[in-house]
């Protein structure tokens, strides 16, 4: 369990967490409260975030409950109890057709295998609720392939996606485009004072993403008028914090309905995930190159990544692990030392082929065995080498169909295609 305070505080939290988790009945005593989400242009409430509380364990930190439940293999139970309670309460009070948007924190690993009784959150597309799933940066980096599947499923069911606590880990910003959130929630540290140089990088990356996609920026932790002004200065149009509203039970008189033009924008777009990167090869006639030429291109991309100076996500497929040579291992190990996600896939690929590099082994009949791909995603830098081996000829002179692209949408689609097979 993560320790964040004095020994006495830590002990108190441990006692409270164990009180929540002592039985299923105890977990189900969760009672949600809701913190208003406000349109900073009109000062009107347009939504609310549901927050878990357990009256029999007052003051317990919900994040520690989730952390401990994961250690015990009970995270699905706790996550399901929290989100069902949040949505049941909203439904019971009639918040269905008033345009309000309810933000619900979810744990992707609790959603990926949902039992039949998993409940409300995947039925909201027919219930009339506007629901946004809040995902954390931690979930992005711990299992991005799993998270991608959760986001794709949520999109199909008409749910929105928010990325929470953006700014705590600058490296995870490279994954923004991969999950395409409708709402980017800026961590409160970004508006607490004048931004540092690194925080400015984060702010600019979020602004660029919002400009390119139409996503909404929401500032968290607004507790003073100064915080509010900084939030507006950073481009936030939505806000959340004690200055704007404390977490509380939903008012029985309900907030005023939200006009259509002021509702939280949810794109409704499906997440485009090709089956494999080579599905994006559409040149006519196609470009071709031999293996030695592609090796040079691959190494050029990898050297560019090493010299970029910005956090990157690097994904690659090598067909067979034997092609991931000692020199490749050294380069990718160096990339992994300064970037949060560096991953490779091939037949017989070890789980950690170089320090910090995530490896995935695939069977000999897997579609990726004919793919040679190197993908680099940064805050502003997008590049991909996508090659397809038509086979079955062998030898250094056989030709691959290939493309090199710096188009953001194409690179992101290729990354999703490869990412879904990792891990």
ZAKOL-105683 format. One record per residue (C-alpha): residue number from 1; residue in one letter; z, x, y. Coordinates in Angstrom, 2 decimals. Example, Ala and Ser with C-alpha at 12.3 -4.5 7.8 and 13.67 -1.06 7.14 Angstrom:
1:a:7.80:12.30:-4.50 .
2:s:7.14:13.67:-1.06 .
end
This chain:
1:x:0.00:0.00:0.00 .
2:x:-0.96:1.34:3.42 .
3:x:1.98:2.37:5.55 .
4:x:1.69:1.83:9.28 .
5:x:5.21:1.66:10.69 .
6:x:8.75:2.96:10.26 .
7:x:10.27:3.16:6.74 .
8:x:12.33:0.04:7.49 .
9:x:9.24:-1.87:8.66 .
10:x:7.29:-0.72:5.61 .
11:x:10.07:-1.87:3.30 .
12:x:10.20:-5.25:5.04 .
13:x:6.45:-5.69:4.62 .
14:x:6.64:-4.73:0.96 .
15:x:9.31:-7.38:0.39 .
16:x:7.26:-10.01:2.22 .
17:x:4.07:-9.12:0.36 .
18:x:5.83:-9.38:-2.99 .
19:x:7.25:-12.74:-1.91 .
20:x:3.70:-14.03:-1.31 .
21:x:2.32:-12.63:-4.56 .
22:x:5.19:-13.52:-6.90 .
23:x:3.21:-16.48:-8.33 .
24:x:0.04:-18.49:-7.90 .
25:x:2.11:-21.32:-6.47 .
26:x:3.49:-18.93:-3.87 .
27:x:0.00:-17.78:-2.88 .
28:x:-1.13:-21.38:-2.49 .
29:x:1.56:-21.99:0.14 .
30:x:-0.77:-20.33:2.66 .
31:x:-1.05:-22.27:5.91 .
32:x:-3.88:-21.35:8.29 .
33:x:-3.65:-20.95:12.03 .
34:x:-6.68:-20.76:14.30 .
35:x:-7.38:-18.52:17.28 .
36:x:-9.89:-19.91:19.79 .
37:x:-13.21:-18.18:20.36 .
38:x:-14.30:-18.68:23.94 .
39:x:-17.66:-18.59:25.70 .
40:x:-17.00:-16.06:28.46 .
41:x:-19.66:-17.62:30.69 .
42:x:-18.15:-21.11:30.70 .
43:x:-14.53:-20.56:29.54 .
44:x:-15.09:-23.26:26.92 .
45:x:-13.88:-23.07:23.32 .
46:x:-16.89:-22.81:20.98 .
47:x:-15.14:-21.88:17.76 .
48:x:-12.04:-20.51:16.11 .
49:x:-11.07:-17.82:13.63 .
50:x:-8.93:-18.96:10.71 .
51:x:-5.96:-16.64:10.07 .
52:x:-3.73:-16.76:7.00 .
53:x:0.02:-17.33:7.32 .
54:x:2.70:-17.89:4.68 .
55:x:5.71:-19.83:6.07 .
56:x:7.96:-18.56:3.28 .
57:x:7.09:-14.95:4.25 .
58:x:7.13:-15.01:8.07 .
59:x:5.61:-11.94:9.69 .
60:x:3.80:-10.71:6.59 .
61:x:0.63:-8.72:7.33 .
62:x:-2.27:-10.58:5.62 .
63:x:-4.27:-7.34:5.29 .
64:x:-1.42:-5.87:3.20 .
65:x:-1.39:-9.00:1.04 .
66:x:-5.10:-8.51:0.37 .
67:x:-4.66:-4.79:-0.27 .
68:x:-1.84:-5.33:-2.76 .
69:x:-3.64:-8.23:-4.45 .
70:x:-6.65:-5.98:-4.99 .
71:x:-4.42:-3.40:-6.68 .
72:x:-3.11:-6.17:-8.95 .
73:x:-6.56:-7.58:-9.74 .
74:x:-5.75:-10.82:-7.90 .
75:x:-7.89:-10.49:-4.79 .
76:x:-10.19:-13.38:-5.80 .
77:x:-7.17:-15.67:-6.18 .
78:x:-5.75:-14.80:-2.76 .
79:x:-9.10:-14.82:-0.98 .
80:x:-10.00:-18.21:-2.45 .
81:x:-6.64:-19.71:-1.47 .
82:x:-6.96:-18.51:2.13 .
83:x:-10.52:-19.66:2.76 .
84:x:-10.12:-23.01:1.00 .
85:x:-6.97:-23.76:3.00 .
86:x:-8.78:-22.85:6.22 .
87:x:-11.73:-25.14:5.56 .
88:x:-9.70:-27.99:4.04 .
89:x:-7.59:-28.16:7.19 .
90:x:-10.63:-28.24:9.46 .
91:x:-12.26:-30.94:7.36 .
92:x:-9.10:-33.07:7.23 .
93:x:-8.86:-33.09:11.03 .
94:x:-12.47:-34.16:11.44 .
95:x:-14.01:-30.97:12.87 .
96:x:-17.37:-31.68:11.27 .
97:x:-19.95:-32.81:13.80 .
98:x:-18.55:-31.44:17.04 .
99:x:-20.53:-28.18:17.06 .
100:x:-17.47:-25.99:16.51 .
101:x:-17.95:-22.79:14.51 .
102:x:-15.19:-21.69:12.13 .
103:x:-14.91:-17.97:11.39 .
104:x:-13.41:-17.20:7.97 .
105:x:-12.40:-13.74:6.75 .
106:x:-13.68:-13.02:3.25 .
107:x:-13.50:-10.19:0.73 .
108:x:-16.97:-9.52:-0.76 .
109:x:-15.57:-8.35:-4.09 .
110:x:-13.79:-11.70:-4.36 .
111:x:-17.03:-13.60:-3.79 .
112:x:-19.43:-11.71:-6.01 .
113:x:-18.06:-13.31:-9.20 .
114:x:-16.98:-16.78:-8.25 .
115:x:-15.61:-19.17:-10.83 .
116:x:-16.74:-22.82:-10.80 .
117:x:-13.57:-23.82:-8.96 .
118:x:-14.11:-21.19:-6.23 .
119:x:-14.39:-24.03:-3.78 .
120:x:-15.44:-24.90:-0.34 .
121:x:-17.01:-21.90:1.25 .
122:x:-20.23:-22.11:-0.74 .
123:x:-20.55:-25.85:-0.27 .
124:x:-20.45:-25.84:3.53 .
125:x:-24.21:-26.12:3.91 .
126:x:-23.86:-29.80:2.95 .
127:x:-20.43:-30.53:4.45 .
128:x:-21.49:-30.40:8.10 .
129:x:-19.30:-27.43:9.00 .
130:x:-20.68:-24.45:10.89 .
131:x:-19.08:-21.51:9.09 .
132:x:-19.34:-17.78:9.76 .
133:x:-18.12:-15.30:7.16 .
134:x:-16.32:-12.33:8.68 .
135:x:-16.93:-9.03:6.87 .
136:x:-15.29:-5.71:7.64 .
137:x:-16.65:-2.21:8.07 .
138:x:-14.50:-1.21:5.09 .
139:x:-16.47:-3.59:2.90 .
140:x:-19.71:-2.09:4.15 .
141:x:-18.82:1.42:3.10 .
142:x:-16.90:0.68:-0.11 .
143:x:-19.71:-1.16:-1.91 .
144:x:-22.76:-1.77:0.29 .
145:x:-24.94:-2.99:-2.61 .
146:x:-22.42:-5.67:-3.53 .
147:x:-22.06:-6.69:0.10 .
148:x:-25.83:-7.02:0.44 .
149:x:-25.86:-9.53:-2.43 .
150:x:-23.04:-11.53:-0.84 .
151:x:-24.81:-11.66:2.52 .
152:x:-28.12:-12.72:0.93 .
153:x:-26.32:-15.50:-0.97 .
154:x:-24.51:-16.68:2.17 .
155:x:-27.76:-16.77:4.14 .
156:x:-29.40:-18.93:1.47 .
157:x:-26.52:-21.38:1.81 .
158:x:-26.76:-21.68:5.59 .
159:x:-23.68:-19.62:6.46 .
160:x:-23.49:-17.20:9.38 .
161:x:-22.36:-13.59:9.15 .
162:x:-20.06:-11.65:11.49 .
163:x:-19.21:-7.96:11.28 .
164:x:-15.56:-7.48:12.23 .
165:x:-13.71:-4.54:13.84 .
166:x:-16.88:-2.76:14.94 .
167:x:-15.90:0.49:16.60 .
168:x:-13.19:1.66:14.21 .
169:x:-15.69:3.68:12.19 .
170:x:-18.76:4.83:14.09 .
171:x:-20.58:5.90:10.93 .
172:x:-20.82:2.34:9.59 .
173:x:-22.96:1.31:12.57 .
174:x:-25.94:2.66:10.68 .
175:x:-25.54:-0.28:8.29 .
176:x:-25.72:-2.95:11.01 .
177:x:-29.41:-3.58:10.47 .
178:x:-28.99:-3.81:6.70 .
179:x:-26.73:-6.87:6.75 .
180:x:-28.10:-8.32:10.02 .
181:x:-24.93:-10.05:11.29 .
182:x:-25.28:-13.00:13.67 .
183:x:-22.10:-11.91:15.49 .
184:x:-20.85:-8.38:16.13 .
185:x:-17.10:-8.36:16.85 .
186:x:-16.09:-5.38:18.98 .
187:x:-12.74:-3.89:18.05 .
188:x:-10.11:-4.26:20.76 .
189:x:-9.91:-0.48:21.25 .
190:x:-13.32:-0.60:22.96 .
191:x:-12.01:-2.73:25.83 .
192:x:-8.47:-1.29:26.01 .
193:x:-9.51:1.29:28.60 .
194:x:-12.40:3.31:29.90 .
195:x:-14.59:4.11:26.87 .
196:x:-14.71:7.65:25.53 .
197:x:-17.98:9.45:24.93 .
198:x:-17.94:8.45:21.25 .
199:x:-17.10:4.86:22.14 .
200:x:-20.07:4.78:24.50 .
201:x:-22.28:5.75:21.56 .
202:x:-20.88:2.78:19.64 .
203:x:-21.35:0.41:22.55 .
204:x:-24.95:1.53:23.09 .
205:x:-25.73:1.15:19.38 .
206:x:-24.33:-2.39:19.34 .
207:x:-26.23:-3.25:22.52 .
208:x:-29.46:-1.94:21.02 .
209:x:-28.92:-3.97:17.87 .
210:x:-28.15:-7.13:19.83 .
211:x:-31.21:-6.64:22.01 .
212:x:-33.47:-6.14:18.98 .
213:x:-32.13:-9.07:16.94 .
214:x:-30.62:-11.62:19.31 .
215:x:-27.17:-11.18:17.74 .
216:x:-24.11:-12.25:19.73 .
217:x:-21.46:-9.74:20.86 .
218:x:-17.85:-10.95:20.64 .
219:x:-15.01:-8.89:22.13 .
220:x:-11.66:-9.00:20.32 .
221:x:-8.23:-8.19:21.72 .
222:x:-8.67:-9.68:25.21 .
223:x:-5.10:-9.77:26.49 .
224:x:-5.47:-9.06:30.23 .
225:x:-7.90:-9.79:33.03 .
226:x:-8.92:-6.12:32.90 .
227:x:-9.79:-6.50:29.21 .
228:x:-11.82:-9.58:30.04 .
229:x:-13.80:-7.77:32.73 .
230:x:-14.51:-4.81:30.43 .
231:x:-15.69:-7.20:27.72 .
232:x:-18.16:-8.80:30.10 .
233:x:-19.28:-5.37:31.31 .
234:x:-20.02:-4.37:27.71 .
235:x:-22.31:-7.35:27.23 .
236:x:-19.96:-9.63:25.30 .
237:x:-20.68:-13.34:25.69 .
238:x:-17.87:-14.48:23.40 .
239:x:-14.23:-13.45:23.48 .
240:x:-11.00:-13.73:21.53 .
241:x:-7.45:-12.69:22.36 .
242:x:-4.09:-13.75:23.68 .
243:x:-5.41:-14.23:27.21 .
244:x:-7.89:-16.80:25.91 .
245:x:-5.72:-18.49:23.30 .
246:x:-2.96:-17.69:20.81 .
247:x:-3.29:-18.36:17.09 .
248:x:-1.89:-21.82:16.40 .
249:x:-2.38:-24.94:14.33 .
250:x:-5.48:-26.92:15.23 .
251:x:-4.72:-29.40:18.01 .
252:x:-4.69:-32.94:16.59 .
253:x:-6.55:-34.13:19.69 .
254:x:-9.33:-31.66:18.93 .
255:x:-11.14:-29.39:21.32 .
256:x:-14.04:-30.92:23.27 .
257:x:-17.33:-31.02:21.31 .
258:x:-19.62:-28.06:21.90 .
259:x:-23.01:-28.94:23.43 .
260:x:-25.99:-27.76:21.40 .
261:x:-26.94:-25.19:24.02 .
262:x:-23.49:-23.55:23.92 .
263:x:-22.95:-23.32:20.18 .
264:x:-22.55:-19.92:18.52 .
265:x:-26.07:-18.85:17.63 .
266:x:-26.70:-18.57:13.89 .
267:x:-30.14:-17.19:13.06 .
268:x:-30.55:-19.03:9.77 .
269:x:-32.97:-16.31:8.69 .
270:x:-32.94:-15.27:5.04 .
271:x:-32.16:-11.65:4.26 .
272:x:-35.46:-10.03:3.32 .
273:x:-34.87:-7.87:0.22 .
274:x:-38.04:-6.67:-1.53 .
275:x:-37.78:-6.03:-5.27 .
276:x:-38.59:-2.35:-4.72 .
277:x:-39.62:-0.16:-1.75 .
278:x:-43.24:0.20:-2.90 .
279:x:-43.71:-3.55:-2.42 .
280:x:-44.00:-2.65:1.26 .
281:x:-47.05:-0.45:0.71 .
282:x:-49.89:-2.45:2.24 .
283:x:-52.35:0.13:3.58 .
284:x:-55.97:-0.58:2.67 .
285:x:-57.23:1.74:1.39 .
286:x:-53.89:3.28:0.36 .
287:x:-53.01:6.85:1.27 .
288:x:-52.57:9.24:-1.63 .
289:x:-50.90:12.63:-2.08 .
290:x:-49.90:14.95:-4.89 .
291:x:-46.31:15.76:-5.83 .
292:x:-46.22:19.11:-3.94 .
293:x:-47.29:17.33:-0.74 .
294:x:-44.62:14.64:-1.18 .
295:x:-42.00:17.34:-1.79 .
296:x:-42.86:18.84:1.59 .
297:x:-42.64:15.43:3.27 .
298:x:-39.31:14.68:1.58 .
299:x:-37.79:17.96:2.67 .
300:x:-39.04:17.45:6.21 .
301:x:-37.24:14.08:6.36 .
302:x:-34.07:15.61:4.93 .
303:x:-34.19:18.50:7.42 .
304:x:-34.68:16.02:10.27 .
305:x:-31.61:14.16:9.05 .
306:x:-29.57:17.36:8.98 .
307:x:-30.60:18.16:12.55 .
308:x:-30.27:14.64:14.00 .
309:x:-26.70:14.92:15.29 .
310:x:-26.05:11.18:14.81 .
311:x:-24.42:9.28:11.94 .
312:x:-26.99:8.35:9.32 .
313:x:-27.44:6.45:6.10 .
314:x:-29.63:8.37:3.65 .
315:x:-30.98:6.70:0.51 .
316:x:-33.40:8.21:-2.00 .
317:x:-34.99:7.63:-5.39 .
318:x:-36.17:10.63:-7.44 .
319:x:-37.62:8.98:-10.57 .
320:x:-35.92:11.47:-12.95 .
321:x:-32.67:13.36:-12.29 .
322:x:-34.46:16.60:-13.19 .
323:x:-36.38:16.25:-9.92 .
324:x:-33.09:16.39:-7.98 .
325:x:-32.98:20.19:-8.02 .
326:x:-30.23:22.59:-7.04 .
327:x:-31.77:22.93:-3.58 .
328:x:-31.80:19.14:-3.23 .
329:x:-28.18:18.97:-4.31 .
330:x:-27.17:21.48:-1.65 .
331:x:-29.08:19.60:1.09 .
332:x:-27.73:16.20:0.12 .
333:x:-24.24:17.58:-0.22 .
334:x:-24.53:18.92:3.31 .
335:x:-25.75:15.51:4.49 .
336:x:-22.86:13.77:2.74 .
337:x:-20.35:16.02:4.49 .
338:x:-21.23:14.47:7.86 .
339:x:-22.46:10.96:6.97 .
340:x:-20.68:8.02:5.36 .
341:x:-23.37:6.86:2.96 .
342:x:-25.69:9.24:1.11 .
343:x:-26.97:7.84:-2.19 .
344:x:-29.60:8.74:-4.78 .
345:x:-30.97:6.95:-7.83 .
346:x:-32.91:8.22:-10.86 .
347:x:-32.95:8.20:-14.65 .
348:x:-29.92:10.18:-15.91 .
349:x:-28.56:10.65:-12.37 .
350:x:-24.81:11.55:-12.42 .
351:x:-22.39:9.37:-10.43 .
352:x:-21.74:12.28:-8.06 .
353:x:-24.69:14.69:-8.31 .
354:x:-23.41:16.62:-5.28 .
355:x:-20.10:16.48:-3.38 .
356:x:-19.87:13.16:-1.55 .
357:x:-23.26:11.92:-2.80 .
358:x:-23.27:8.58:-4.63 .
359:x:-25.50:8.65:-7.69 .
360:x:-26.83:5.78:-9.78 .
361:x:-28.43:6.18:-13.21 .
362:x:-31.21:3.75:-14.15 .
363:x:-32.84:3.11:-17.55 .
364:x:-36.24:4.52:-18.43 .
365:x:-37.92:1.13:-18.08 .
366:x:-36.45:0.37:-14.63 .
367:x:-39.02:-0.38:-11.87 .
368:x:-37.58:2.41:-9.71 .
369:x:-38.66:5.05:-12.24 .
370:x:-42.08:4.91:-10.56 .
371:x:-40.66:5.07:-7.01 .
372:x:-40.26:8.18:-4.86 .
373:x:-38.46:7.17:-1.71 .
374:x:-36.52:8.90:1.05 .
375:x:-35.00:6.60:3.71 .
376:x:-33.10:7.66:6.82 .
377:x:-31.37:5.10:9.06 .
378:x:-29.53:6.01:12.24 .
379:x:-28.35:4.17:15.29 .
380:x:-31.74:4.61:16.89 .
381:x:-33.66:6.64:14.30 .
382:x:-35.55:4.92:11.45 .
383:x:-37.83:6.73:9.01 .
384:x:-38.99:6.34:5.43 .
385:x:-41.26:8.02:2.93 .
386:x:-42.26:5.42:0.32 .
387:x:-44.35:6.57:-2.64 .
388:x:-45.42:4.91:-5.88 .
389:x:-46.38:6.74:-9.05 .
390:x:-49.27:4.83:-10.70 .
391:x:-48.82:6.92:-13.90 .
392:x:-49.14:7.66:-16.71 .
393:x:-50.81:11.01:-16.02 .
394:x:-48.58:14.06:-15.73 .
395:x:-48.94:17.34:-13.91 .
396:x:-48.58:18.55:-10.30 .
397:x:-52.02:17.29:-9.26 .
398:x:-51.57:13.63:-10.09 .
399:x:-51.67:11.45:-7.01 .
400:x:-49.09:9.03:-5.65 .
401:x:-49.78:6.11:-3.36 .
402:x:-47.58:6.53:-0.32 .
403:x:-46.74:5.62:3.27 .
404:x:-44.64:7.17:6.01 .
405:x:-43.18:4.74:8.50 .
406:x:-40.85:4.73:11.50 .
407:x:-41.07:0.96:11.97 .
408:x:-37.53:-0.36:12.12 .
409:x:-38.12:-3.58:10.18 .
410:x:-40.07:-1.83:7.42 .
411:x:-37.49:0.94:7.04 .
412:x:-34.64:-1.58:6.89 .
413:x:-36.47:-3.67:4.28 .
414:x:-37.11:-0.55:2.16 .
415:x:-33.46:0.43:2.45 .
416:x:-32.33:-3.00:1.27 .
417:x:-34.76:-2.81:-1.65 .
418:x:-33.24:0.47:-2.78 .
419:x:-29.65:-0.36:-1.87 .
420:x:-29.51:-3.40:-4.16 .
421:x:-29.94:-1.10:-7.19 .
422:x:-27.23:1.39:-6.25 .
423:x:-23.75:1.53:-7.71 .
end
